[in-house]
Amino acid sequence: MAIEAGTKAPEFELRNQHGETVRLADFRGRKNVVLLFYPFAFTGVCTGELCALRDELPRFVNDDVQLLAVSCDSPFSLRVFAEQEGLDYPLLSDFWPHGDVAREYGVFDEEKGCAVRGTFVIDKDGVVRWTVVNAIPEARDLNEYAKALESL
């Protein structure tokens, strides 16, 4: 079960596609965070969602907001994926321990070994203000979380 709005967001520290460490705490007091979990790089629906975000990036990466996309892929796979698709925002690897952060947020599918499509809008104080979880084959509507950001 995914964590709910009003819950303190679980802290994490993951490596991005460049091997750099990214912590949720890095944004505390500075930026709201859109934390987006997706099943796997290089798959149709995931690629479509992440490219849609790329095309609307100023809405999700600016002085007030940071987009963080998380999958259980290795950082090496994420780097190739980001380069291939022109993704200039952090793709975080929840590869090892496998899926730990996705589990903390309640969006890890134990049977499939990957995250489901969970999205969490986290305010500058580190509190989840909005969330949606979609099944693996079901794409999200990025306008929904854009509206949630506007309400902060």
N, C-alpha and C positions, 0 to 999 in steps of 0.2 A: 504494500500500500504506500503510495507516494506521500511525502510530507505535505502538510496543508498550509494554506495561507495563514499568516500570523505566527508561524513557527520560526524560531531562530535557524537560519541556514547552517547546515553542518559545514565546518571548515574543511578545507582540503588543500593539498599541495600536489600538483601534477606537472608533468613536462609537456611543453608544447611541441609543435612540429619542428622546431629548431633546437630542441633539447634544453630550452630554458625553463626554469622553474617558475610556475605561476601559482600564486596563492589567492584564495578568495579574500583573505585579509588584506591583500595589497590594495584593494579597492574600497575598503571600509572608510567611511567619512568623506570619500572623494567622488565615487561614481555609483550609480545604480548598475546592477549586473543582470543581463539576460543570460541565464545558464540553460543551455540547450543540450540535451542528451540525444544521440542518434545511434542507430544500430551499427552500421558499418560504412566505412569509406568505399567509394567505387560502386555503390549499389544505386539503382535507378532513383528511388524515392529520396534517399539521403542526398544524392548529388543534386537533384532538383531543388530540395529545400535549401541546401547550403549555397547553391548558386543564386537562388532568389534573394537570400540574405546579402550576398555579395553585391547584387544589383541594387539593393536598397541600403547599402552599408551606412551612409550618413545618419540614418534613423537609429542605428544600433551600435555605432561606434562614434562617439563624439565627446565633447567636454563633460557631459553628464552621464553617459551610458557606455558600458563595455559589454560586448558580446563574447561569451566563452562557449565554444562547442566541444562536447566531450563524447568520445567513443572508446571502446575497448581495443581499438586498433593500436599497433605499435607506433611510436613516434616516427619511425622510418617510413612506414606506410603513409602516415599522415602528411609527411613532408612531400612525398611524391604526389599525393592526392591534391594538396594545396597548390603545388606548382602547376599541375595539369589543369586545374580548374580556376586558377587565378584567385585563390582565397587568401586575403591579406589579414585576416583576423585569427586569433589564437584557436588552433585545433588542439585540444588537450587529450593526452593518452591516459586512459584508465586501464592500461594493459596489465600492470603488475603492482601490487597484488590484484589479480584479475577482477575487475568490476567493483572494487571496494567502494569507490565514491558513488557509483550508480546504486549500490545496495544501500548506502547511507541515505540517499534521497528516495529510496523505495521504487526505483525504476529499472532494476536489473531482472532480466528474465533468465532464471536458473536453467531452464530447459534448453534455451537457445544459446546461452552463454554470451548475451549481449544486453545492452540497454534498450529499453523501449523508447518511444518518442516522448520524453518528458521535458517540459519547459517550465522554468521557474524565474519569475521576476523578483529580484532581491533588491531591497532599498539600501541606501547608504549606511544604514545602521545594521545591516546584515540580517534583516527580517524578510522572509518570503511574503510578498504582497499579492502574488497571483501565480497560479499554476494551471497547467493542463497536461494531461497524459493521453497520448493516442496510441493505438495498437501499431505494431511494427509496419504493416503495409499502408497505414493511413497517414497521409501528409498533413502537416499543420498549416493553419492560416496565419502567416506572419503578421497580418493586420490585427489579429486578436492581441498579440503581445505588444504590438506598437501602441494600441489603445491603453493597455494596462500601464505602460511606461508613461503615457501622457497624464495619467491620473495621479502620478507620484508628485 
